Amino acid sequence: MDLTQATETYSNELEGFVSQQRAAVDLQHCIGKLLLDQSVELVLFRNHLVNVNTSEILRLHGYAAQVVGQPISVFDSAELAALLCTMELAPAKIDLGKLAAEWLAEGPNFASKAAFLQDKLNHLEGGHPLEPRDVVLYGFGRIGRLCARELIRQAGKGQQLRLRAVVLRKIDDASLKNRADLLANDSVHGEFGGSIEVDYAARCILVNGQRVQIITASDPAAIDYTAYGIENALVIDNTGVFRDREALSLHLQSKGVAKVLLTAPGKGVPNIVYGINQGEVAVDSEDVYSAASCTTNAISPVLKVIEDGFGLENGHIETVHAYTNDQNLLDNMHKKHRRGRSAAVNMVITETGAGNAVTKVIPGLAGKLTANAVRVPTPNGSLAILHLSLKREVTRDE
């Protein structure tokens, strides 16, 4: 390649990249407009696009090519998003990556991208009034704070779920500031990308303009949420204290509560792993739910596919799991002696309820699974290893 060709190649590649950046900027504009004007959130193969910079948008398009086995063009994404802005849509989360992949496969069957979108999203067209649901976080530990971040981040204009309050056992000015600081900065997940202010007089934390009331209570049945303007609320219990129907139902005795969701496996209540058994619950008649555990949500989809496709004779689940607050930082007494060893320098073998929890989601696996956990010196993450015996011979490709 001579000098002229090299210069021309350099210029063309740079111009091409700049064009992609422009398309990403156009896409950013549509993402914000849809969220604020119509409460429609765009994602790219389940990756969030809200508050994402242009370089990350382009990187995610590269990742999208791995998902579907062919390039997903940012130009197609930007054009599809621009057309979505012209439609009157009901509040929704729309996977732009999936739409772009379907356009590549089915585009020749439609006269235009607009006609394609009308066919795919006809069930969302016309819009409909959105009834926001108030959310109360009962407890504000690590799970509660991450849940708060997610609720605030996805709030949008319509606020399908809007965080209204956090319930703690006690609070004063110093601990209120500390709670706000813990929300603002997480050692693993980094800084919160927004504004956090404290209203000490009103016992509130203002997060991105949303006023979150801090309520003190020791009895979940004795709170009048309506006194704070909270009605028909979903209480998300992340304390780890209330784990069965009787205890969780105490929340329903408080004024202003309609539903209760537990962030751990629950006894005597539906344990839901979305995508597997959410359709088996009578939403209108059931008021208490469990979202199961992190490990249950990780392994249940795999086990469901294996059970449906091949049948499962038995299996063992080994989880290699980050240490938790239940363990000691340094060697000391503990009611479970292994967990008394320093979490930061030991691999601690312990039990896990993941095997039993899965059977609440996939009843056909009852009695077929054993499980144990190894807590390892890392503050975040989990690896699940499944050793399964199937009911018939299979090939690796199957």
C-alpha positions in Angstrom: 0.0 0.0 0.0 1.5 3.4 -1.0 1.3 6.6 1.0 -1.7 7.9 -0.9 -3.7 4.7 -0.3 -2.7 4.6 3.4 -3.8 8.2 3.9 -7.1 7.5 2.1 -7.7 4.3 4.1 -7.0 6.2 7.4 -9.4 9.0 6.4 -12.2 6.6 5.4 -11.9 4.6 8.6 -11.9 7.7 10.7 -14.8 9.2 8.9 -16.7 5.9 9.2 -16.2 5.9 13.0 -17.2 9.5 13.3 -20.4 8.6 11.4 -21.1 5.8 13.9 -20.6 8.2 16.7 -23.1 10.6 15.2 -25.6 7.8 14.9 -24.9 6.9 18.6 -25.6 10.5 19.6 -28.9 10.4 17.6 -29.7 7.2 19.4 -29.0 8.8 22.8 -31.4 11.6 22.0 -34.2 9.1 21.2 -33.5 7.0 24.3 -34.0 10.0 26.5 -37.0 11.3 24.7 -38.8 7.9 24.8 -38.1 7.5 28.5 -39.1 11.0 29.6 -42.1 11.5 27.2 -43.6 8.0 27.0 -42.0 5.9 29.8 -40.5 3.6 27.2 -37.0 2.3 28.1 -34.8 1.0 25.3 -32.3 -1.8 26.0 -29.8 -3.6 23.7 -30.0 -7.4 24.3 -31.0 -6.6 27.9 -28.1 -4.1 28.4 -29.2 -0.8 29.7 -28.8 2.2 27.3 -30.1 5.0 29.6 -27.2 7.3 30.7 -24.8 5.4 28.6 -22.1 7.3 26.6 -21.6 7.0 22.8 -18.4 4.8 23.1 -20.3 2.3 25.3 -23.2 2.3 22.9 -20.9 1.3 20.1 -19.2 -1.3 22.2 -22.6 -2.8 23.0 -23.3 -3.0 19.3 -20.1 -5.0 18.9 -21.3 -7.3 21.7 -24.7 -7.6 20.0 -23.1 -9.1 17.0 -21.8 -11.9 19.2 -25.3 -12.6 20.5 -27.0 -13.0 17.1 -24.0 -14.0 15.0 -24.2 -11.1 12.7 -23.4 -7.3 13.0 -26.1 -5.1 14.4 -25.7 -1.7 12.8 -25.9 1.4 15.0 -27.4 3.2 12.0 -30.3 0.7 12.0 -30.7 1.0 15.8 -30.8 4.8 15.5 -33.3 4.8 12.7 -35.5 2.3 14.5 -35.3 4.4 17.7 -36.2 7.6 15.7 -39.3 5.8 14.3 -40.3 4.7 17.8 -40.3 8.4 18.8 -43.0 9.1 16.2 -45.3 6.3 17.6 -47.7 6.6 20.5 -46.6 3.7 22.7 -47.7 2.3 26.0 -45.1 2.4 28.8 -42.7 -0.6 28.1 -39.2 -1.9 28.0 -38.3 -2.5 24.3 -35.2 -4.5 23.3 -33.7 -2.5 20.4 -31.2 -5.3 19.7 -33.9 -7.9 19.3 -35.8 -5.5 17.0 -32.7 -4.8 14.9 -31.9 -8.6 14.6 -35.5 -9.3 13.5 -35.4 -6.5 11.0 -32.3 -8.0 9.5 -34.0 -11.4 9.2 -37.5 -10.2 8.2 -37.0 -6.8 6.6 -37.6 -8.0 3.0 -41.2 -8.9 4.1 -42.1 -5.3 4.9 -42.4 -2.2 2.8 -40.4 -0.1 5.4 -39.0 0.0 8.9 -42.1 1.9 10.0 -44.3 -0.9 8.7 -42.1 -3.5 10.5 -42.4 -1.6 13.8 -46.2 -1.3 13.5 -46.4 -5.0 13.0 -44.1 -5.9 15.9 -45.4 -3.4 18.4 -49.1 -3.1 17.5 -50.0 -4.3 21.0 -48.2 -1.2 22.4 -49.6 1.3 20.0 -52.2 3.9 21.2 -50.7 4.0 24.7 -52.8 3.7 27.8 -52.8 5.5 31.2 -50.1 4.2 33.6 -51.0 3.7 37.2 -47.7 4.1 39.1 -47.0 1.7 41.9 -45.6 3.0 45.1 -42.6 0.9 46.4 -41.4 0.7 50.0 -38.0 -0.9 50.8 -38.3 -2.7 54.2 -34.6 -2.7 55.1 -31.7 -0.9 53.5 -28.7 -3.2 53.5 -26.7 -4.1 50.4 -29.7 -5.6 48.5 -31.9 -2.7 49.5 -29.5 -0.1 48.4 -28.9 -1.8 45.0 -32.6 -2.2 44.6 -33.0 1.6 45.3 -30.5 2.4 42.7 -32.3 0.3 40.1 -35.7 1.7 41.0 -34.4 5.3 40.7 -32.5 4.7 37.5 -35.5 3.2 35.8 -38.0 5.7 37.1 -38.5 7.8 34.0 -41.4 10.2 33.7 -44.2 7.6 34.2 -42.5 5.8 37.0 -44.0 2.3 36.7 -42.4 1.6 40.1 -41.6 4.6 42.2 -39.6 4.4 45.4 -41.5 6.3 48.1 -40.0 5.1 51.4 -37.4 3.1 53.2 -38.2 1.5 56.6 -35.4 1.2 59.3 -35.5 0.2 62.9 -34.0 3.6 64.1 -32.5 6.7 62.5 -30.8 9.9 63.6 -29.0 12.6 61.7 -25.6 10.9 61.7 -27.0 7.5 60.6 -29.2 9.2 58.0 -26.1 10.8 56.4 -24.3 7.5 56.6 -27.2 5.7 54.8 -27.1 8.4 52.1 -23.4 8.0 51.7 -23.7 4.2 51.4 -26.2 4.7 48.7 -24.0 7.2 46.9 -20.9 5.1 46.9 -20.6 1.3 46.8 -17.2 -0.3 47.1 -18.1 -2.9 44.4 -20.6 -1.2 42.2 -19.1 2.3 42.3 -20.6 5.7 42.5 -24.3 6.3 41.9 -24.7 8.3 38.7 -27.0 11.0 40.0 -27.7 13.5 42.8 -28.3 12.6 46.4 -29.3 15.1 49.1 -30.5 14.7 52.7 -33.4 16.6 54.2 -32.7 16.1 57.9 -35.8 17.9 59.2 -38.2 15.8 57.1 -36.2 12.6 57.4 -35.9 12.2 53.7 -33.3 11.4 51.1 -33.8 13.2 47.7 -32.5 11.0 44.9 -32.5 12.5 41.4 -35.4 14.7 42.6 -37.4 11.9 44.1 -38.2 12.3 47.7 -37.7 9.0 49.6 -39.2 9.1 53.1 -37.2 7.3 55.9 -39.6 5.7 58.3 -38.6 4.1 61.6 -40.5 1.1 62.9 -39.8 -2.2 64.6 -43.2 -3.8 63.8 -44.0 -4.3 60.1 -47.8 -4.5 60.9 -48.0 -1.1 62.7 -47.0 1.4 60.0 -49.5 3.9 58.5 -48.0 4.5 55.1 -51.0 6.5 54.0 -49.8 9.2 56.4 -46.9 9.8 54.0 -49.2 9.7 50.9 -48.3 6.1 50.1 -51.1 4.0 48.7 -51.5 0.5 47.3 -47.8 -0.1 47.9 -45.5 -3.0 47.0 -43.3 -3.7 50.1 -39.9 -5.2 49.2 -38.6 -7.0 52.3 -34.9 -7.3 52.1 -34.1 -7.7 55.8 -33.7 -11.5 55.7 -35.6 -11.6 59.0 -39.1 -12.4 57.7 -39.0 -15.5 55.5 -42.4 -17.3 55.7 -46.0 -16.4 54.8 -47.1 -15.7 58.4 -44.2 -13.2 59.0 -44.4 -11.6 55.6 -48.2 -11.2 55.9 -47.6 -8.8 58.8 -46.8 -6.1 56.2 -50.3 -6.4 54.7 -51.7 -5.3 58.1 -50.1 -1.9 57.7 -52.2 0.8 56.0 -51.4 1.4 52.4 -49.8 -2.0 51.6 -51.1 -4.2 48.7 -48.3 -6.6 47.9 -45.2 -8.0 49.5 -42.1 -9.2 47.7 -39.2 -11.1 49.5 -35.7 -10.9 48.2 -34.8 -14.4 49.3 -36.4 -17.9 49.1 -39.6 -17.9 51.1 -41.6 -20.6 52.8 -45.3 -21.1 52.1 -45.3 -18.4 49.4 -44.8 -18.6 45.6 -41.1 -18.5 44.7 -40.9 -16.8 41.3 -38.1 -17.0 38.8 -39.3 -14.8 36.0 -39.3 -16.6 32.6 -40.0 -20.0 34.2 -43.1 -19.9 36.5 -44.4 -16.4 36.7 -47.5 -17.5 34.7 -48.4 -20.1 37.3 -49.4 -17.5 40.0 -52.9 -15.9 40.3 -51.7 -12.3 40.5 -55.1 -11.0 41.6 -55.5 -13.4 44.5 -51.9 -13.7 45.8 -50.4 -10.9 47.7 -47.1 -12.3 49.0 -44.2 -13.5 46.7 -40.6 -14.5 46.8 -38.1 -13.6 44.1 -36.0 -16.6 45.2 -32.2 -16.3 45.7 -29.3 -15.2 43.4 -28.2 -18.8 42.9 -31.8 -20.0 42.3 -32.2 -17.3 39.6 -28.9 -18.3 38.1 -29.4 -22.1 37.8 -33.1 -22.4 37.4 -33.2 -21.5 33.7 -30.4 -24.0 32.9 -32.1 -26.7 34.9 -35.5 -26.0 33.3 -34.0 -26.4 29.8 -32.2 -29.6 30.8 -35.3 -31.1 32.5 -37.7 -30.2 29.6 -35.2 -31.3 26.9 -33.7 -34.5 28.3 -35.0 -35.2 31.7 -33.0 -35.1 34.9 -32.3 -38.2 37.0 -30.3 -36.4 39.7 -27.6 -33.7 40.2 -25.4 -31.8 42.5 -25.0 -28.0 42.6 -21.7 -26.5 43.8 -21.8 -22.7 44.2 -18.5 -20.7 44.6 -19.8 -17.6 46.2 -18.6 -14.3 47.5 -18.4 -14.0 51.3 -21.4 -12.3 53.0 -22.0 -10.1 56.0 -22.9 -13.2 58.0 -19.2 -14.2 58.1 -16.5 -12.8 60.3 -13.9 -10.4 58.9 -11.3 -11.8 61.3 -11.3 -15.2 63.1 -13.8 -15.2 66.0 -16.7 -17.1 67.5 -19.7 -17.9 65.3 -22.7 -20.1 65.7 -21.6 -21.8 62.5 -18.0 -22.4 63.3 -16.6 -22.5 59.7 -18.1 -19.0 59.1 -16.1 -17.8 62.1 -12.9 -18.0 60.0 -11.7 -14.8 58.4 -13.8 -14.3 55.3 -11.0 -12.4 53.5 -8.4 -15.2 53.7 -10.3 -18.5 53.8 -12.4 -20.7 51.5 -15.3 -21.6 53.7 -17.5 -24.6 52.8 -21.1 -24.3 54.0 -24.6 -25.3 53.1 -26.9 -23.6 50.6 -30.6 -23.8 50.2 -30.3 -23.5 46.4 -31.1 -27.1 45.7 -34.4 -27.0 47.7 -35.2 -23.5 46.4 -35.1 -24.7 42.8 -37.8 -27.3 43.6 -40.2 -24.5 44.5 -39.7 -23.1 41.0 -39.5 -26.4 39.2 -41.5 -28.9 41.4 -40.5 -31.9 39.2 -36.9 -31.7 40.5 -38.0 -32.4 44.1 -35.6 -35.0 45.7 -33.2 -34.9 42.8 -30.7 -32.3 43.8 -28.1 -31.9 46.4 -26.1 -28.7 46.9 -23.3 -27.0 48.9 -21.5 -23.7 48.8 -17.9 -22.5 49.1 -17.5 -18.9 50.3 -14.4 -17.5 48.8 -12.4 -14.3 49.4 -14.1 -12.0 46.9 -16.7 -9.3 47.7 -19.0 -9.9 44.8 -20.1 -12.6 42.3 -21.0 -16.3 42.3 -20.2 -19.3 40.1 -22.6 -22.2 39.9 -21.2 -25.6 38.8 -23.9 -28.2 37.9 -23.1 -32.0 37.8 -26.1 -33.6 36.2 -27.2 -37.1 35.3 -29.7 -37.2 32.5 -32.4 -39.7 31.7 -31.1 -40.4 28.2 -27.9 -40.3 26.2 -27.1 -36.9 24.7 -24.4 -35.5 22.5 -22.4 -32.4 23.3 -24.0 -30.5 20.5 -27.5 -31.3 21.8 
